[in-house]
C-alpha cells in the first residue's frame, strides 16, 4: 500500500508563514541596528518593536525577552565559529586553534560581540527552546576538533574536553571583559583577554611558588 502524501499547505498558510518569518527578521534587524546605535541597556523592547513596525506585544510573541534577540543571532552564527576553528592552520594545537578561531569569529562580528559584552548580567542561558543550540554547540565543536585532529572514534573524551574547556575560556573572557571595563568606556581588547584565558588553560596550575 502506497504511503499517503502529506497535505500541501494552502496558499493562505504559506502567506502566513512568510509573514511570520518576515516579522521575525524585521525584529532582529531593528534590534541589531538599535543595539549598535544606543547600546543594549538604552534600547527598550518598545523601541525595537517600533523600529520593526509592530507592537511591543507582537515582539514578545516572537521573543520572550529583549536578551533573546541577541541570543537568537548568536545561535544562528555558531556553526560559522566551529568552521573557522576547524579551518585554522594545520600546525596549531587544539587550544590555540580554538582561541584564534574564536578571535577570528569575533572580528567578523564585532558589533554583535559588543552588544553581548554590554548585556552581560541580563543574558540568561535557557536549556530548552530556541536557544538549546547554545548547549548543543559543545557537541558541534567537539566534532569539529575530532575531525581536525583525526581523533579515533573510540576516544569519546578528548575532543569533548577540548570543546568544553574552550567554551569555558570564552565565557571567562566575556565576564572578565565586562568586569575590567572602565565606566563610560567601550570593552577592552577582547582578543588579549581571551588569549590570557587560553594560556591559563593550556599551562595548567603548578601550585604556589616555593620560597626562594
LUMFI-88372 format. One line per 5 residues: number of its first residue (from 1); their letters; for each residue x, y, z of N, C-alpha, C, O. Coordinates in pm, 1 decimal. Layout:
NUM	a	X:Y:Z:X:Y:Z:X:Y:Z:X:Y:Z ~ ...
***
This chain:
1	xxxxx	84.5:-119.4:0.0:0.0:0.0:0.0:88.3:124.7:0.0:178.2:139.5:82.8 ~ 60.1:214.2:-95.4:144.9:333.1:-107.9:125.1:425.0:11.7:14.8:440.0:64.2 ~ 235.0:485.7:52.8:227.4:578.9:165.5:149.3:703.1:125.5:162.9:752.8:13.7 ~ 68.6:752.1:216.5:-8.9:872.1:188.3:81.1:994.7:185.7:168.6:1011.2:270.7 ~ 58.3:1080.5:86.6:136.9:1203.3:76.6:87.4:1305.1:179.1:-31.9:1314.6:207.8
6	xxxxx	182.4:1380.3:233.0:144.7:1485.6:326.9:64.0:1592.2:254.9:94.7:1624.3:140.0 ~ -37.0:1647.3:317.8:-118.9:1750.6:252.3:-36.8:1874.6:220.6:47.5:1917.1:299.6 ~ -62.6:1931.4:104.6:8.8:2052.5:63.1:-49.8:2172.6:137.3:-171.6:2190.4:138.7 ~ 36.0:2256.1:199.6:-16.9:2373.5:271.0:-92.7:2465.6:175.7:-55.3:2480.4:59.4 ~ -196.5:2525.4:224.8:-274.2:2618.6:143.2:-194.9:2746.4:119.9:-98.5:2775.4:190.8
11	xxxxx	-237.0:2821.7:20.1:-169.5:2948.4:-7.1:-182.3:3044.9:111.3:-91.3:3122.8:139.9 ~ -295.1:3038.0:178.0:-313.9:3123.2:294.9:-214.4:3087.3:405.0:-156.8:3175.5:468.6 ~ -194.4:2955.8:427.2:-99.5:2911.7:529.7:42.7:2950.7:492.4:121.3:2990.0:578.7 ~ 76.4:2940.1:363.2:210.4:2978.0:318.3:232.8:3127.6:336.3:340.0:3169.8:379.7 ~ 131.3:3208.2:303.0:145.3:3354.0:320.7:162.1:3389.8:467.4:239.6:3479.2:501.4
16	xxxxx	89.3:3320.1:554.7:100.6:3347.5:697.4:239.1:3310.1:749.6:296.7:3382.2:831.0 ~ 293.0:3196.0:702.0:426.8:3154.1:743.2:531.4:3255.0:695.8:625.1:3287.5:768.6 ~ 514.1:3304.5:572.1:606.7:3405.0:519.2:597.4:3535.2:598.9:698.7:3599.8:625.8 ~ 476.1:3572.6:636.0:457.1:3695.0:716.1:525.5:3682.3:852.2:591.6:3775.5:898.0 ~ 509.4:3567.3:915.9:571.9:3545.8:1047.0:724.3:3551.2:1036.8:790.7:3611.1:1121.3
21	xxxxx	778.9:3488.3:932.6:924.9:3489.2:917.2:974.6:3630.3:889.1:1079.5:3669.9:939.9 ~ 900.4:3707.2:808.4:940.4:3846.2:780.0:935.9:3930.1:907.1:1026.2:4009.9:932.1 ~ 831.0:3912.4:987.7:821.1:3987.0:1113.1:939.1:3954.5:1203.8:997.4:4043.8:1265.3 ~ 973.6:3827.3:1211.5:1086.6:3785.9:1295.1:1216.8:3849.5:1245.2:1295.8:3899.5:1325.3 ~ 1239.3:3847.9:1114.1:1360.4:3909.5:1057.7:1361.8:4059.4:1083.6:1465.8:4115.7:1117.8
26	xxxxx	1245.9:4124.9:1067.1:1238.9:4269.5:1089.6:1272.2:4304.5:1234.6:1340.0:4403.8:1261.0 ~ 1224.6:4223.2:1327.6:1254.9:4247.7:1469.4:1403.8:4231.5:1496.5:1462.4:4312.1:1568.8 ~ 1465.9:4128.3:1439.5:1609.1:4107.8:1458.9:1689.9:4222.3:1399.0:1786.6:4268.6:1459.5 ~ 1650.3:4268.5:1279.7:1722.7:4378.8:1216.0:1705.9:4508.3:1294.6:1800.6:4585.8:1307.8 ~ 1585.6:4532.0:1346.9:1562.6:4651.1:1428.4:1647.3:4646.2:1554.7:1710.2:4745.2:1592.0
31	xxxxx	1648.7:4530.5:1620.5:1728.4:4516.7:1743.3:1876.9:4536.6:1713.6:1946.6:4605.2:1788.4 ~ 1924.8:4477.6:1606.0:2066.8:4488.7:1571.0:2105.3:4634.7:1549.7:2208.2:4680.0:1599.8 ~ 2023.0:4708.1:1475.5:2053.6:4848.4:1446.6:2048.0:4934.2:1572.3:2135.1:5018.5:1593.5 ~ 1947.2:4913.7:1655.2:1931.9:4996.4:1775.0:2037.0:4964.0:1880.7:2087.5:5054.1:1947.6 ~ 2070.4:4835.3:1896.2:2175.9:4799.0:1991.5:2308.1:4862.8:1950.5:2382.7:4912.4:2035.0
36	xxxxx	2337.2:4861.5:1818.8:2461.8:4920.8:1769.6:2463.2:5071.9:1790.9:2567.7:5129.7:1820.6 ~ 2346.5:5136.2:1775.6:2338.1:5282.5:1787.1:2334.7:5329.9:1931.7:2401.7:5426.9:1967.0 ~ 2255.5:5260.8:2016.9:2229.9:5310.4:2151.9:2290.9:5224.3:2262.2:2308.8:5271.1:2374.6 ~ 2322.5:5100.1:2231.0:2364.6:5007.1:2334.4:2246.1:4926.2:2383.5:2130.7:4963.9:2362.8 ~ 2275.7:4814.0:2449.2:2171.7:4721.7:2493.0:2079.7:4785.1:2596.7:1957.6:4781.1:2581.9
41	xxxxx	2137.0:4843.2:2701.0:2056.8:4891.6:2813.3:1973.1:5013.7:2777.4:1867.2:5034.9:2836.6 ~ 2018.2:5094.0:2682.1:1944.7:5214.8:2644.0:1836.7:5187.3:2540.3:1763.2:5278.1:2501.5 ~ 1826.6:5063.8:2495.6:1725.3:5026.5:2396.3:1614.2:4948.4:2465.0:1640.6:4848.3:2531.6 ~ 1491.4:4993.0:2449.4:1378.4:4923.8:2511.0:1313.7:4828.6:2410.7:1334.1:4839.2:2289.8 ~ 1235.1:4735.5:2464.5:1159.5:4645.1:2377.4:1062.7:4724.1:2289.5:1040.3:4688.5:2173.9
46	xxxxx	1005.1:4831.8:2344.8:913.0:4915.4:2267.1:984.9:4981.3:2149.4:928.6:4993.1:2040.6 ~ 1110.8:5024.7:2171.7:1189.1:5084.5:2063.3:1209.7:4983.7:1950.2:1193.9:5016.6:1832.6 ~ 1244.9:4861.6:1987.0:1271.3:4758.0:1887.1:1144.7:4727.4:1808.0:1148.1:4715.6:1685.5 ~ 1032.8:4714.5:1879.6:906.1:4686.2:1813.3:868.5:4798.5:1716.9:825.5:4772.3:1604.6 ~ 884.6:4923.0:1760.4:851.2:5036.3:1674.6:938.4:5037.6:1549.5:890.3:5067.9:1440.3
51	xxxxx	1066.6:5004.8:1565.3:1157.0:5001.1:1451.1:1118.9:4895.7:1348.9:1150.9:4908.2:1230.7 ~ 1050.1:4791.5:1394.9:1005.4:4684.8:1304.7:862.2:4706.1:1257.2:810.4:4627.3:1178.0 ~ 797.4:4813.5:1305.9:661.5:4843.1:1263.2:555.4:4754.8:1325.0:449.6:4733.1:1265.9 ~ 583.8:4702.9:1446.0:486.1:4618.8:1515.5:471.6:4669.1:1658.8:543.4:4759.8:1700.9 ~ 379.8:4610.7:1732.4:360.1:4648.0:1871.8:455.7:4570.5:1961.4:511.5:4468.1:1922.1
56	xxxxx	473.2:4621.7:2082.4:557.6:4552.1:2180.1:499.7:4414.1:2213.0:573.7:4318.3:2235.5 ~ 368.9:4405.9:2215.3:304.4:4275.9:2241.5:341.0:4174.7:2133.2:363.8:4057.3:2162.2 ~ 346.4:4220.8:2008.8:385.0:4130.7:1899.4:528.6:4083.6:1916.3:559.4:3966.3:1894.8 ~ 617.3:4176.9:1955.6:757.3:4137.8:1977.9:765.4:4020.0:2074.0:838.4:3924.2:2048.8 ~ 690.6:4026.4:2184.5:700.4:3921.6:2286.0:631.9:3791.9:2244.3:647.7:3689.4:2310.5
61	xxxxx	556.2:3795.8:2135.2:505.4:3670.5:2079.5:617.4:3593.9:2008.2:613.3:3471.3:1997.7 ~ 717.4:3668.3:1959.6:827.3:3606.7:1885.4:949.4:3580.4:1973.0:1020.0:3481.3:1954.2 ~ 973.5:3668.8:2067.9:1090.6:3658.7:2153.7:1047.6:3681.3:2298.4:981.3:3780.8:2327.4 ~ 1084.1:3590.7:2390.2:1037.0:3602.8:2528.4:1097.6:3719.2:2605.6:1043.4:3759.8:2708.4 ~ 1209.6:3773.7:2557.5:1276.1:3882.4:2627.8:1363.7:3958.9:2530.3:1389.5:3913.2:2418.9
66	xxxxx	1409.2:4075.6:2573.2:1499.4:4155.0:2489.4:1630.0:4079.9:2464.7:1683.6:4084.2:2353.9 ~ 1681.1:4012.0:2565.5:1808.1:3941.1:2550.6:1797.5:3825.5:2451.6:1897.3:3786.4:2391.1 ~ 1676.4:3770.2:2434.6:1658.8:3660.0:2338.9:1690.3:3704.0:2196.9:1727.7:3621.8:2113.3 ~ 1675.5:3833.0:2168.8:1709.3:3883.4:2035.7:1858.8:3871.7:2008.7:1899.8:3846.6:1895.3 ~ 1940.6:3889.8:2112.6:2085.7:3872.3:2097.3:2119.0:3725.3:2082.5:2194.8:3686.2:1993.7
71	xxxxx	2061.8:3643.8:2170.4:2093.2:3501.4:2168.8:2052.3:3436.7:2037.7:2120.4:3346.7:1988.7 ~ 1941.3:3482.1:1980.5:1894.9:3423.4:1855.8:1998.0:3442.0:1744.9:2027.3:3348.8:1669.9 ~ 2052.9:3563.3:1735.1:2153.0:3589.0:1631.7:2281.4:3511.9:1660.5:2342.5:3456.2:1569.3 ~ 2322.2:3508.7:1787.2:2443.8:3436.2:1822.4:2430.7:3287.8:1790.5:2523.8:3226.5:1738.3 ~ 2314.8:3230.1:1821.9:2291.1:3088.2:1794.2:2302.0:3060.6:1645.4:2361.3:2960.7:1604.9
76	xxxxx	2245.4:3148.4:1563.8:2245.6:3127.4:1419.5:2386.8:3127.3:1362.0:2411.0:3067.9:1256.9 ~ 2480.3:3193.5:1430.1:2616.7:3205.4:1376.7:2715.6:3105.4:1437.4:2832.2:3103.1:1398.1 ~ 2671.5:3023.8:1531.2:2763.1:2929.3:1595.3:2829.9:2831.3:1498.0:2949.1:2804.5:1513.0 ~ 2758.5:2777.3:1399.6:2827.0:2687.0:1305.8:2944.7:2753.7:1234.1:3042.7:2687.1:1200.7 ~ 2935.4:2884.4:1210.6:3046.7:2955.9:1148.1:3169.1:2955.3:1239.3:3281.4:2940.8:1191.1
81	xxxxx	3149.4:2970.7:1370.0:3261.9:2966.5:1462.8:3330.9:2829.7:1457.9:3453.7:2821.6:1454.2 ~ 3251.5:2723.2:1457.9:3309.1:2588.7:1450.9:3387.5:2570.7:1321.6:3495.0:2510.8:1321.7 ~ 3334.4:2622.1:1211.8:3404.8:2610.2:1083.0:3537.7:2684.4:1085.5:3638.1:2632.6:1036.6 ~ 3539.8:2804.6:1141.6:3663.8:2881.7:1148.0:3769.5:2809.5:1231.0:3887.7:2811.8:1196.7 ~ 3727.3:2745.7:1339.9:3821.3:2669.9:1422.6:3872.9:2549.1:1346.1:3992.4:2519.5:1349.2
86	xxxxx	3783.6:2479.6:1277.9:3824.5:2361.1:1201.6:3925.1:2397.1:1092.2:4013.1:2317.1:1060.1 ~ 3912.5:2517.2:1035.0:3994.6:2556.5:919.8:4120.1:2634.0:958.2:4187.1:2688.4:870.5 ~ 4153.5:2640.5:1086.1:4277.7:2706.7:1127.4:4398.2:2634.0:1067.9:4386.9:2517.5:1029.7 ~ 4515.2:2702.4:1059.4:4633.9:2637.2:1003.0:4663.9:2504.0:1070.8:4646.8:2491.7:1192.1 ~ 4708.2:2404.7:995.0:4723.3:2268.5:1049.5:4823.5:2255.5:1163.2:4813.2:2162.0:1242.6
91	xxxxx	4920.5:2346.7:1173.7:5020.6:2333.1:1278.3:4974.0:2377.3:1416.3:5046.4:2358.0:1513.9 ~ 4855.7:2435.6:1427.2:4808.9:2486.0:1556.3:4753.1:2373.4:1643.0:4674.6:2290.7:1596.5 ~ 4794.8:2371.4:1769.8:4744.9:2271.5:1864.6:4600.0:2306.7:1902.0:4555.2:2417.9:1873.6 ~ 4526.4:2214.8:1964.9:4381.8:2236.3:1985.7:4342.4:2367.9:2051.3:4257.4:2439.7:1998.5 ~ 4402.1:2401.0:2165.0:4358.1:2523.0:2232.7:4397.0:2648.3:2155.4:4324.4:2747.7:2159.2
96	xxxxx	4509.6:2645.5:2085.6:4549.0:2760.3:2003.3:4451.9:2777.0:1887.0:4410.4:2888.8:1856.4 ~ 4415.7:2667.2:1822.4:4320.3:2673.9:1711.1:4185.1:2726.4:1759.0:4123.4:2809.8:1692.8 ~ 4139.8:2677.5:1873.6:4011.0:2723.9:1927.2:4016.8:2872.4:1960.6:3925.3:2947.6:1927.0 ~ 4123.8:2914.4:2026.4:4138.7:3054.4:2066.3:4139.7:3146.9:1944.9:4063.5:3243.4:1939.0 ~ 4225.5:3117.1:1849.1:4239.0:3205.5:1733.4:4116.6:3198.9:1643.0:4082.6:3297.7:1577.9
101	xxxxx	4050.1:3083.7:1638.0:3926.7:3074.7:1560.9:3816.6:3159.9:1621.5:3741.1:3224.7:1549.1 ~ 3806.9:3160.2:1754.2:3707.2:3243.9:1821.7:3738.5:3391.7:1800.0:3647.6:3471.8:1778.4 ~ 3866.2:3428.2:1805.5:3904.9:3567.9:1782.1:3870.9:3609.9:1639.0:3821.3:3720.2:1616.1 ~ 3897.9:3520.9:1542.9:3863.3:3549.8:1403.7:3712.0:3572.1:1389.7:3667.7:3663.6:1320.2 ~ 3634.5:3487.1:1456.5:3489.2:3499.9:1454.6:3447.1:3633.6:1517.0:3360.5:3702.5:1463.1
106	xxxxx	3507.8:3670.0:1629.7:3473.1:3794.3:1698.5:3504.4:3916.2:1612.3:3430.6:4014.7:1614.6 ~ 3613.4:3909.8:1536.5:3649.3:4021.9:1449.8:3549.7:4036.9:1335.4:3521.8:4148.4:1291.3 ~ 3495.9:3924.8:1287.2:3396.7:3928.7:1179.7:3262.5:3981.8:1229.3:3184.9:4038.0:1152.0 ~ 3235.6:3963.5:1359.0:3105.0:4001.5:1415.2:3124.9:4090.6:1537.8:3068.0:4066.4:1644.2 ~ 3205.6:4192.2:1520.3:3243.2:4278.9:1632.2:3121.4:4346.7:1695.4:3111.9:4355.3:1817.8
111	xxxxx	3027.8:4395.3:1612.0:2911.1:4464.8:1666.4:2830.6:4372.5:1757.3:2784.0:4413.9:1863.5 ~ 2814.5:4248.2:1715.4:2739.6:4153.0:1796.7:2812.5:4126.3:1928.1:2749.0:4116.9:2033.2 ~ 2944.0:4114.1:1923.3:3021.9:4089.8:2044.3:3007.6:4205.5:2142.9:2992.5:4183.1:2263.0 ~ 3012.2:4328.7:2092.7:3000.0:4445.5:2179.5:2865.0:4445.0:2250.6:2856.7:4477.7:2369.0 ~ 2758.8:4407.9:2178.0:2626.5:4402.5:2239.4:2622.2:4294.0:2346.4:2568.2:4315.8:2454.9
116	xxxxx	2678.9:4177.2:2316.4:2679.2:4067.0:2413.3:2755.4:4107.6:2538.9:2709.9:4082.9:2650.6 ~ 2871.4:4170.0:2520.3:2950.7:4215.4:2634.6:2872.6:4317.9:2715.9:2870.8:4312.0:2838.8 ~ 2808.2:4411.7:2647.1:2733.7:4515.2:2716.0:2611.2:4463.9:2789.0:2563.1:4527.7:2882.7 ~ 2560.0:4348.0:2746.2:2438.2:4293.4:2807.3:2467.1:4190.1:2914.3:2373.6:4135.1:2972.4 ~ 2593.2:4161.8:2942.3:2625.0:4060.2:3043.1:2553.4:4091.1:3174.2:2544.0:4206.7:3215.4
121	xxxxx	2503.3:3986.5:3239.0:2424.2:4003.1:3359.0:2275.9:3995.4:3330.3:2196.0:3967.1:3419.5 ~ 2237.9:4021.3:3202.0:2097.8:4010.0:3163.2:2074.9:3893.7:3067.4:1960.7:3863.3:3033.1 ~ 2181.4:3829.2:3024.3:2167.2:3718.9:2930.1:2156.6:3588.0:3006.3:2256.5:3535.9:3055.8 ~ 2036.0:3535.2:3015.6:2015.7:3403.9:3074.9:2030.5:3299.8:2965.5:1996.7:3324.7:2849.8 ~ 2081.1:3183.3:3002.6:2103.8:3077.8:2904.7:2005.0:2965.4:2927.8:2031.5:2875.5:3007.5
126	xxxxx	1889.3:2968.6:2858.4:1789.8:2864.0:2879.5:1837.4:2730.7:2824.5:1914.0:2725.9:2728.3 ~ 1791.8:2623.2:2885.6:1831.5:2489.4:2842.8:1737.0:2432.9:2738.0:1768.3:2331.3:2675.9 ~ 1623.8:2495.2:2717.0:1528.0:2446.0:2620.0:1488.6:2560.3:2526.7:1530.5:2674.5:2545.5 ~ 1408.0:2528.2:2426.5:1357.5:2630.4:2336.7:1456.8:2663.6:2227.5:1544.4:2583.5:2194.8 ~ 1442.0:2784.0:2170.9:1521.1:2822.4:2054.2:1669.6:2829.0:2085.8:1751.5:2811.6:1995.6
131	xxxxx	1707.7:2854.2:2213.2:1849.0:2866.6:2245.0:1913.0:2734.1:2287.1:2028.2:2732.9:2330.6 ~ 1841.2:2624.3:2275.1:1900.3:2494.6:2306.2:2030.6:2471.3:2227.6:2120.9:2407.1:2281.3 ~ 2045.1:2520.7:2101.9:2171.0:2501.4:2028.7:2293.5:2558.4:2097.9:2404.9:2514.8:2068.9 ~ 2277.0:2655.6:2189.7:2393.5:2704.5:2264.3:2455.3:2592.7:2347.7:2576.7:2588.7:2367.3 ~ 2370.7:2501.7:2396.8:2420.3:2387.1:2471.2:2472.0:2281.1:2375.3:2578.3:2222.9:2396.9
136	xxxxx	2395.3:2256.3:2268.5:2435.2:2154.7:2171.0:2564.9:2191.2:2099.7:2632.3:2103.5:2045.5 ~ 2600.9:2319.9:2099.1:2721.9:2362.3:2029.4:2846.9:2297.3:2087.4:2946.5:2281.3:2016.8 ~ 2843.3:2260.3:2212.9:2957.3:2187.8:2269.6:2986.3:2062.4:2187.6:3101.9:2031.6:2158.8 ~ 2880.3:1990.2:2150.0:2897.6:1869.1:2070.1:2944.3:1903.0:1929.1:3026.4:1831.4:1871.8 ~ 2891.9:2012.8:1872.5:2934.4:2055.3:1739.0:3082.6:2088.4:1736.7:3154.7:2048.5:1645.2
141	xxxxx	3127.9:2161.9:1838.3:3269.0:2198.2:1844.8:3356.1:2075.2:1870.3:3464.8:2063.1:1813.8 ~ 3308.6:1984.2:1955.0:3383.7:1860.9:1979.7:3399.8:1782.4:1850.1:3506.9:1727.6:1824.1 ~ 3294.8:1776.4:1768.8:3302.7:1704.0:1640.9:3400.6:1772.4:1545.8:3475.3:1705.3:1474.6 ~ 3400.4:1906.4:1544.6:3493.0:1980.3:1457.9:3637.7:1953.0:1498.5:3723.9:1933.5:1412.8 ~ 3664.4:1951.7:1629.7:3800.5:1924.9:1678.0:3839.9:1779.2:1653.5:3955.8:1750.5:1623.4
146	xxxxx	3744.8:1688.2:1666.1:3772.8:1547.2:1636.9:3816.4:1530.7:1490.6:3914.1:1462.2:1460.5 ~ 3741.1:1595.3:1401.0:3774.2:1585.6:1258.6:3909.2:1650.2:1229.1:3990.5:1595.9:1154.2 ~ 3931.6:1766.4:1288.8:4055.2:1841.3:1260.0:4179.2:1762.8:1300.5:4278.9:1762.2:1228.3 ~ 4173.2:1696.3:1415.9:4291.0:1625.6:1467.6:4282.4:1474.0:1449.6:4364.9:1398.9:1501.5 ~ 4180.5:1430.9:1374.7:4164.5:1288.8:1342.4:4172.6:1201.1:1468.0:4245.2:1101.9:1472.2
151	xxxxx	4097.0:1240.2:1568.3:4092.0:1163.9:1692.7:4014.4:1034.7:1666.7:3906.6:1040.5:1607.7 ~ 4064.6:919.2:1708.1:3994.5:792.3:1683.5:3852.5:794.1:1740.1:3826.0:856.7:1842.7 ~ 3762.8:725.2:1672.3:3621.7:724.0:1711.1:3600.7:670.3:1851.5:3508.8:712.4:1921.8 ~ 3687.5:575.3:1892.9:3669.6:516.5:2026.2:3704.8:613.3:2139.3:3665.8:590.8:2253.8 ~ 3777.7:720.3:2108.6:3810.8:821.5:2210.0:3697.2:921.6:2215.2:3691.7:1013.8:2133.8
156	xxxxx	3607.2:904.6:2309.5:3491.7:993.4:2321.8:3517.0:1104.4:2423.4:3429.4:1187.7:2446.7 ~ 3634.6:1106.5:2483.5:3661.9:1201.5:2591.0:3741.3:1322.7:2544.3:3703.4:1436.5:2572.1 ~ 3851.3:1298.7:2473.5:3945.2:1407.1:2444.1:3881.8:1524.7:2370.0:3895.6:1637.8:2416.7 ~ 3812.7:1504.7:2256.4:3753.4:1620.9:2187.6:3647.4:1691.2:2271.7:3632.4:1813.1:2263.5 ~ 3573.6:1614.8:2352.5:3470.8:1676.4:2438.1:3534.8:1766.4:2543.1:3483.6:1874.4:2572.6
161	xxxxx	3646.7:1721.6:2599.2:3717.9:1804.3:2697.8:3770.6:1930.5:2631.3:3756.1:2040.0:2685.8 ~ 3832.0:1916.5:2513.6:3881.0:2034.2:2442.0:3768.3:2134.3:2419.1:3785.6:2253.9:2442.6 ~ 3652.5:2085.8:2373.2:3541.1:2174.6:2339.7:3486.6:2245.1:2463.4:3469.0:2366.9:2462.6 ~ 3460.1:2169.9:2569.0:3400.8:2229.1:2687.8:3496.3:2324.2:2757.6:3454.7:2427.8:2809.6 ~ 3624.5:2289.3:2758.9:3723.5:2378.9:2818.5:3736.0:2507.4:2736.9:3750.5:2615.9:2793.1
166	xxxxx	3730.4:2495.0:2605.4:3740.5:2612.5:2518.5:3623.0:2706.8:2539.5:3641.1:2828.5:2545.1 ~ 3503.2:2651.7:2551.2:3386.8:2736.4:2573.8:3388.5:2796.1:2714.5:3336.7:2905.7:2736.1 ~ 3448.0:2724.1:2810.3:3467.3:2781.1:2942.9:3561.5:2899.7:2938.9:3538.6:3000.1:3006.3 ~ 3668.0:2888.5:2859.6:3761.3:3000.4:2844.4:3691.8:3118.8:2778.9:3715.1:3233.3:2817.8 ~ 3607.0:3092.9:2680.2:3533.0:3200.5:2614.4:3440.4:3271.4:2712.7:3436.4:3394.3:2717.3
171	xxxxx	3366.8:3194.4:2790.4:3275.9:3255.0:2889.1:3354.2:3338.4:2990.6:3312.2:3448.5:3026.3 ~ 3468.4:3285.9:3037.3:3550.3:3359.2:3133.2:3600.9:3489.1:3072.7:3604.9:3591.7:3140.6 ~ 3639.6:3485.7:2945.4:3688.8:3606.7:2878.8:3579.2:3711.3:2867.6:3605.2:3830.2:2885.8 ~ 3457.1:3668.9:2837.8:3346.8:3764.4:2828.6:3319.2:3829.7:2963.7:3299.0:3950.9:2972.2 ~ 3318.4:3748.1:3069.4:3293.8:3801.7:3203.7:3405.8:3896.9:3244.9:3380.0:4004.0:3299.9
176	xxxxx	3530.7:3857.0:3217.9:3644.9:3941.8:3252.7:3643.8:4072.0:3173.8:3681.0:4177.0:3226.1 ~ 3601.1:4065.3:3048.3:3594.6:4185.5:2965.8:3497.5:4285.9:3025.3:3525.0:4405.9:3027.5 ~ 3383.7:4237.1:3073.8:3285.5:4326.0:3136.4:3339.0:4381.3:3268.4:3327.1:4500.8:3295.6 ~ 3398.0:4293.4:3350.3:3446.0:4334.8:3482.6:3556.2:4438.5:3473.9:3565.9:4526.4:3559.5 ~ 3640.5:4429.0:3369.7:3755.8:4518.5:3357.7:3724.6:4646.0:3281.5:3812.4:4730.8:3265.2
181	xxxxx	3600.4:4661.5:3234.2:3568.0:4777.6:3152.2:3553.8:4902.2:3238.6:3471.0:4903.3:3329.7 ~ 3632.1:5008.0:3213.0:3616.1:5132.3:3289.0:3479.2:5194.1:3261.8:3423.8:5178.7:3153.0 ~ 3426.0:5263.4:3360.2:3294.4:5325.8:3345.6:3294.8:5422.3:3227.4:3385.4:5504.3:3212.6 ~ 3191.5:5410.8:3143.4:3176.2:5502.6:3031.2:3263.2:5471.0:2912.2:3263.5:5547.4:2815.7 ~ 3337.1:5361.7:2914.7:3423.9:5327.1:2802.6:3378.9:5195.2:2741.0:3307.1:5115.9:2801.9
186	xxxxx	3424.1:5175.6:2618.5:3391.4:5051.9:2549.7:3471.1:4936.7:2606.8:3555.4:4956.4:2694.3 ~ 3444.7:4813.3:2556.6:3514.1:4696.7:2609.1:3662.7:4699.2:2575.7:3699.3:4744.2:2467.1 ~ 3749.5:4652.4:2665.2:3891.2:4643.2:2633.8:3914.4:4536.8:2528.0:3819.9:4472.1:2483.1 ~ 4038.0:4518.4:2488.3:4069.9:4424.4:2380.5:4027.4:4283.5:2420.4:4089.3:4220.9:2506.4 ~ 3921.7:4234.7:2357.4:3869.7:4101.9:2387.1:3973.1:3995.6:2352.4:3987.3:3897.0:2424.8
191	xxxxx	4045.0:4014.6:2242.8:4142.2:3913.7:2199.0:4248.7:3890.4:2305.0:4285.7:3775.9:2331.2 ~ 4298.8:3998.0:2366.7:4402.4:3983.3:2469.7:4348.9:3905.0:2589.4:4417.3:3818.7:2644.4 ~ 4225.0:3936.6:2628.9:4165.0:3867.4:2743.0:4143.9:3719.6:2711.6:4171.2:3633.5:2795.2 ~ 4095.6:3690.6:2591.7:4072.2:3551.3:2554.3:4203.5:3473.2:2548.3:4210.3:3359.2:2594.0 ~ 4306.6:3534.2:2492.3:4436.4:3464.4:2485.8:4490.4:3437.1:2625.7:4551.4:3332.7:2648.8
196	xxxxx	4469.0:3529.0:2719.0:4513.1:3506.0:2857.4:4437.6:3388.4:2918.4:4495.8:3308.1:2991.3 ~ 4308.6:3378.1:2888.9:4228.9:3265.9:2940.5:4277.9:3133.1:2883.6:4289.9:3035.0:2956.9 ~ 4305.6:3129.2:2755.9:4354.0:3005.1:2694.6:4495.5:2971.9:2740.7:4531.2:2854.7:2752.9 ~ 4576.2:3075.1:2766.3:4711.2:3049.1:2818.2:4703.1:2981.5:2953.7:4778.4:2888.2:2981.6 ~ 4610.9:3028.8:3039.2:4592.8:2966.0:3170.1:4543.1:2823.1:3154.9:4582.2:2734.3:3230.7
201	xxxxx	4457.3:2801.5:3057.1:4402.6:2667.6:3032.4:4512.2:2572.0:2985.3:4519.2:2457.4:3029.6 ~ 4596.6:2620.2:2895.9:4699.7:2534.2:2837.8:4813.9:2505.4:2934.2:4873.7:2397.8:2929.9 ~ 4844.4:2601.9:3021.8:4959.3:2585.1:3109.5:4928.6:2504.8:3234.2:5018.2:2448.3:3296.9 ~ 4799.0:2500.3:3270.3:4763.8:2431.2:3394.7:4807.3:2513.3:3514.4:4839.5:2631.4:3501.2 ~ 4808.2:2450.5:3631.7:4845.0:2520.1:3754.7:4941.3:2433.0:3833.1:4907.1:2321.9:3873.5
206	xxxxx	5061.1:2483.5:3854.4:5165.5:2405.7:3920.6:5167.3:2427.9:4070.8:5251.6:2370.8:4139.9 ~ 5077.6:2508.5:4122.4:5077.7:2539.0:4264.7:5159.0:2662.3:4295.2:5230.7:2711.8:4208.1 ~ 5149.9:2713.1:4415.6:5225.0:2835.0:4450.5:5374.7:2811.3:4444.0:5423.6:2701.5:4470.5 ~ 5445.5:2915.9:4408.5:5590.8:2906.1:4402.0:5648.5:2885.7:4541.5:5599.5:2943.4:4638.6 ~ 5751.5:2804.4:4551.2:5816.1:2778.0:4680.8:5901.8:2893.9:4724.1:5928.2:2983.3:4643.8
211	xx	5945.6:2895.8:4846.4:6030.4:3006.1:4896.2:6164.2:3008.2:4825.7:6220.9:2905.6:4788.2 ~ 6211.4:3129.9:4809.7:6344.5:3148.4:4749.4:6344.9:3118.1:4605.8:6448.8:3128.7:4540.7
***
